[in-house]
Amino acid sequence: MFARCCYAIAFLFSSLTIVNSAVAETAFRPMRGISMDLWVTWPAPETWNEPKVYKAFPEWRKFVSDDELTLIKRAGLDTVRLPIEPAFLLYDDDPERLGVITAGIKIAIDRLIAEDFNVIVDFHTISRDHPQAAGTEQIIDDPATFDTYIDLVGFIAAQLRHYPQNKLALELLNEPTHDCDQRSEQALWQNQTKQLYKAVRNVSPERWIILSGACWGSADGLAAMSPSDFGPHTIWSFHAYDPFAITHQGAQWTGDLTAHLSQIPYPPYLLDDAELSETVSANVDAIRRGATRENQRDAIGMLRGNLGDANTPRKLDAFLRRSFEKVAQWADRHAIERSRIFLGEFGMIGREYGTDLDVPDAWRITYMRDMITLAEEYDYAWSVWSFGGAFGLVQAYGGETLERPLVEALTRSPLN
């Protein structure tokens, strides 16, 4: 784990000079965005000190062509969310390694800005169970690790402070897992957010910052936040993936909750009552065959609840709208402009590594267009997950371009 002093040393090894440019403040305004992959090949942490790994970070630089950037630009997207995994930077305190990594981040940013994209540098923490790779829970639950993480956020903010305020924003932590239903957890995340916010403001007073609430960055988590602790140049983000049993069907990383699900259409009312009952029964049987006994009840309960809440057009609209409306009411209470609300993630799985999952394109596009329609009805900016991987709209795994990239279908009439 990084020693706190090493960030100051690492400044000496950065490949680009930090300058204090007198850039006139203008607003950072993401409208329609897409997230790049966190990793493409997902190298094991044991390889993170190998030059071939850290010199290529972020990995997508090797796999994304100029034509693919043109494709997403032509689709009407103006913003790229650029995930960087903090565990990778925290893995080793060697200043030269950190200098190479930060130089690679700048190369990625420069390439995107050259294509006239707005860029969100997303500190994309994820849950991990590895002794040397700090997952979200270790970062936010262990005080020493969190102190080091604060330093990392401040260091990266300083490294990037020469970029124009209207072209680059910082998202300080992805999907914090604190329980937003407990006041003590709410208070802890509020305090931690203030510390991260201060770390950026100390080195970059006018940089636009994207913040989210607890409960995995959900609307409920955002509604539990007090925005009065934060100044201007702040954008508020939430993630929405309801109905989760549909959007994450077959996703192995969710464990028993959705890993055993398949063939659930969107919208589910495409099926008549008998067909829907058969689909539920088949998936309940799959859960009982594949899930541990202690997880079966939760998985079956979510499946039945999600499909019951979405089995007519009216019920589905109300189900999807819950998150948007909760955030709107919170924003109105605190006099936050809708232009400062950001649907930072949504999407629907298409395929899964190591399985035969193949969700029809039509289901995925219909879902994502429904979410975009709601976001734009509420005047929220949005960013879809993601460019590649299981949820990929342009690529699949390992940089493989899809035969039929779906990104242009998102923004066709009547959305345009």
Residue pairs with C-beta under 8 A, 6 or more apart in sequence:
1 90
1 93
1 134
1 144
1 145
1 148
2 89
2 90
2 92
2 93
2 148
2 151
2 152
3 93
4 147
4 148
4 151
6 93
6 94
6 95
6 98
7 98
7 151
7 152
7 154
7 155
9 95
10 95
10 98
10 99
10 102
10 155
11 18
11 155
11 158
11 159
12 95
12 99
13 95
13 96
13 98
13 99
13 100
14 99
14 102
14 103
14 159
15 99
15 100
15 102
15 103
15 106
16 103
16 106
18 158
18 159
18 161
18 162
19 162
20 161
20 162
21 162
23 164
23 165
25 165
25 206
26 164
26 165
26 166
27 165
27 166
27 208
28 118
28 165
28 166
28 167
28 168
28 169
28 208
28 233
28 235
29 118
29 166
29 339
29 381
30 78
30 79
30 118
30 120
30 169
30 235
30 342
30 381
30 383
31 78
31 79
31 381
31 382
32 76
32 77
32 78
32 79
32 372
32 381
32 382
32 383
32 411
33 77
33 78
33 79
33 80
33 81
33 118
33 120
33 381
33 382
33 383
33 384
34 72
34 77
34 79
34 80
34 81
34 383
34 384
34 386
34 387
34 393
34 407
35 80
35 81
35 82
35 83
35 122
35 345
35 383
35 384
35 385
35 386
35 387
36 58
36 60
36 64
36 80
36 81
36 82
36 83
36 386
36 387
36 388
37 59
37 60
37 83
37 386
37 387
37 388
37 389
37 392
37 395
38 83
38 84
38 85
38 124
38 126
39 59
39 85
40 59
40 60
40 62
40 63
40 388
40 389
40 397
40 398
40 399
41 59
41 398
43 50
43 53
45 87
45 91
45 130
45 132
45 133
47 53
48 54
48 88
48 91
48 92
48 133
49 91
49 92
49 94
49 97
54 88
54 97
54 100
54 101
54 104
55 100
55 104
56 62
56 104
57 84
57 88
57 101
57 104
57 105
58 82
58 83
58 84
58 104
58 105
58 108
60 108
60 387
60 388
60 399
61 104
61 107
61 108
61 111
62 399
63 388
63 395
63 398
63 399
64 387
64 395
64 399
68 394
68 395
68 401
68 405
69 111
69 112
69 115
69 117
70 115
71 394
71 405
71 407
71 408
72 80
72 387
72 394
72 407
73 115
73 116
73 117
74 408
75 407
75 408
75 410
75 411
76 411
76 416
77 117
77 407
77 411
78 116
78 117
78 118
79 117
79 118
79 119
79 120
79 381
79 383
80 112
80 117
80 118
80 119
80 120
81 120
81 122
81 171
81 344
81 383
82 105
82 108
82 109
82 112
82 119
82 120
82 121
82 122
83 122
83 124
83 174
84 105
84 121
84 122
84 123
84 124
84 156
85 124
85 125
85 126
86 123
86 124
86 125
86 134
86 139
86 149
86 152
87 125
87 126
87 128
87 130
87 133
87 134
87 135
88 101
88 133
89 98
89 101
89 152
89 156
90 134
90 145
90 148
90 149
90 152
91 132
91 133
92 98
102 156
102 159
105 121
105 156
105 159
105 160
106 159
106 160
109 119
109 121
109 160
109 163
109 168
112 119
113 119
113 163
113 167
113 168
118 166
118 167
118 168
118 169
119 163
119 167
119 168
119 169
120 168
120 169
120 170
120 171
120 210
120 383
121 156
121 160
121 168
121 169
121 170
121 171
122 171
122 174
122 210
123 152
123 153
123 156
123 170
123 171
123 172
123 173
123 174
124 174
125 135
125 136
125 139
125 140
125 173
125 174
125 175
125 176
126 135
126 136
126 174
126 175
127 135
127 136
127 137
127 177
128 134
128 135
128 136
128 138
129 135
134 145
134 149
136 173
136 174
136 175
136 176
136 177
137 177
138 145
139 145
139 146
139 149
139 173
140 146
140 173
140 176
140 177
140 178
140 189
140 192
146 192
146 195
149 173
149 196
150 195
150 196
150 199
151 199
153 170
153 172
153 196
153 199
153 200
154 199
154 200
154 202
154 203
156 170
157 170
157 199
157 200
157 203
157 204
157 207
158 203
158 204
160 168
160 170
160 204
160 207
161 203
161 204
161 207
165 206
165 207
165 208
165 233
168 207
168 208
169 207
169 208
169 209
169 210
169 235
170 200
170 207
170 208
170 209
170 210
171 209
171 210
171 211
171 212
171 237
171 344
172 193
172 196
172 197
172 200
172 209
172 210
172 211
173 193
173 196
173 212
174 212
174 217
175 212
175 216
175 217
175 239
176 189
176 192
176 212
176 213
176 214
176 216
176 217
176 221
177 214
177 215
177 216
178 185
178 186
178 188
178 189
178 214
178 215
178 221
179 185
179 214
179 215
180 186
180 189
180 213
180 214
180 215
180 218
180 220
180 221
180 224
181 215
181 220
185 214
186 214
186 224
189 213
189 214
189 221
189 225
190 225
190 226
190 229
193 211
193 225
193 229
193 230
194 229
194 230
197 209
197 211
197 229
197 230
197 234
200 207
200 209
201 207
201 231
206 233
207 233
208 233
208 234
208 235
209 230
209 233
209 234
209 235
210 234
210 235
210 236
210 237
210 342
210 344
211 225
211 230
211 234
211 235
211 236
211 237
212 221
212 222
212 236
212 237
212 238
212 239
212 344
213 219
213 220
213 221
213 222
213 223
213 224
213 225
213 238
214 221
214 224
215 221
215 224
216 239
217 237
217 238
217 239
217 344
217 345
218 238
218 239
218 240
218 323
219 238
219 240
219 322
219 323
219 324
219 326
219 327
220 326
221 238
222 236
222 237
222 238
222 327
222 330
223 326
223 327
223 329
223 330
225 236
225 330
227 234
227 236
227 334
227 336
228 334
234 340
235 340
235 341
235 342
235 381
236 327
236 331
236 336
236 340
236 341
236 342
237 341
237 342
237 343
237 344
238 323
238 327
238 341
238 342
238 343
238 344
239 343
239 344
239 345
239 346
240 320
240 323
240 324
240 343
240 345
240 346
240 371
241 247
241 248
241 345
241 346
241 347
242 306
242 319
242 320
242 322
242 323
243 268
243 306
243 307
243 309
243 310
243 319
244 257
244 258
244 302
244 306
245 258
245 261
245 264
245 302
245 303
245 306
245 307
246 264
246 265
246 266
246 268
246 306
246 307
246 310
246 348
246 367
247 266
247 347
247 348
247 349
247 367
248 254
248 257
248 258
248 261
248 349
249 258
249 261
249 262
249 263
249 264
249 349
249 357
249 359
250 258
250 259
250 261
250 262
250 349
250 352
250 355
250 357
250 359
251 258
251 259
251 349
251 352
251 390
252 259
252 352
252 353
252 354
252 355
255 295
256 287
256 290
256 291
256 292
256 295
256 296
256 298
256 299
257 295
257 298
257 299
257 302
258 299
258 302
259 290
259 291
260 283
260 286
260 287
260 289
260 290
260 291
260 299
261 283
261 286
261 287
261 303
262 283
262 286
262 357
263 279
263 282
263 283
264 279
264 283
264 307
265 271
265 279
265 360
265 363
266 348
266 363
266 364
266 366
266 367
267 310
267 313
267 316
267 366
267 367
267 370
268 276
268 279
268 307
268 310
268 311
268 316
269 276
269 310
269 311
269 312
269 313
269 316
271 279
276 307
276 311
279 307
280 303
280 304
280 307
283 303
284 300
284 303
284 304
287 296
287 299
287 300
287 303
288 296
288 300
291 299
309 315
309 316
309 318
309 319
310 316
310 319
320 370
320 371
320 374
321 374
324 343
324 374
324 375
324 377
324 378
324 380
327 341
327 378
327 380
328 338
328 341
328 378
330 336
331 337
331 338
331 340
331 341
338 378
338 379
338 380
339 379
339 381
341 378
341 379
341 380
341 381
342 380
342 381
342 382
342 383
343 371
343 375
343 380
343 381
343 382
343 383
344 382
344 383
345 383
345 384
345 385
346 368
346 371
346 382
346 384
346 385
347 368
347 384
347 385
347 386
347 391
348 359
348 363
348 364
348 367
348 368
348 391
349 357
349 359
349 364
349 390
349 391
350 357
350 358
350 359
350 361
350 364
350 390
350 391
350 392
350 396
351 357
351 358
351 359
351 390
351 392
351 396
351 397
352 390
353 390
353 397
361 404
361 406
361 409
364 406
365 406
365 409
365 410
368 384
368 410
369 409
369 410
369 415
371 382
372 382
372 384
372 410
372 411
372 415
373 415
375 381
375 382
376 382
376 415
384 393
384 410
385 391
386 392
386 393
387 393
387 394
387 395
388 394
388 395
388 396
388 397
388 399
389 395
389 396
389 397
390 397
392 402
393 402
393 405
393 406
393 407
393 410
394 401
394 402
394 405
394 406
394 407
395 401
395 402
396 402
